Amino acid sequence: MDKYLICGLGNPGREYEGTRHNTGFMVLDAFAKASNIVFEDKRYGFIAETMLKGRKIILLKPTTFMNLSGNAVRYWLEKEKIDEKRLLVISDELAFL
């Protein structure tokens, strides 16, 4: 089964709620609500899972500040054995690779 990780970046704390710094969290919250799934507090972040067209989709909202979110992403990629090519990161900035 194909697996994908979608990571929404944001910062913990009330002072960031509703700000552009939590765009990634807001996108994943909207996706979870539309998919009728719930996040669970797990290692390095909040996780929700769903199936879409036979593919397992894992949503990750890291519980670290943005500049440390790589630890959470690395952990979940390795734990779920997901190739980096199947990772989507949603943030409040535009970056081209």
PyMOL commands that set and color helices and strands:
alter all, ss='L'
color gray80, all
select helices_A, chain A and resi 14-16+20-35+66-79+84-86
alter helices_A, ss='H'
color red, helices_A
select strands_A, chain A and resi 3-8+40-42+45-52+55-62+87-90
alter strands_A, ss='S'
color yellow, strands_A
deselect
rebuild
show_as cartoon
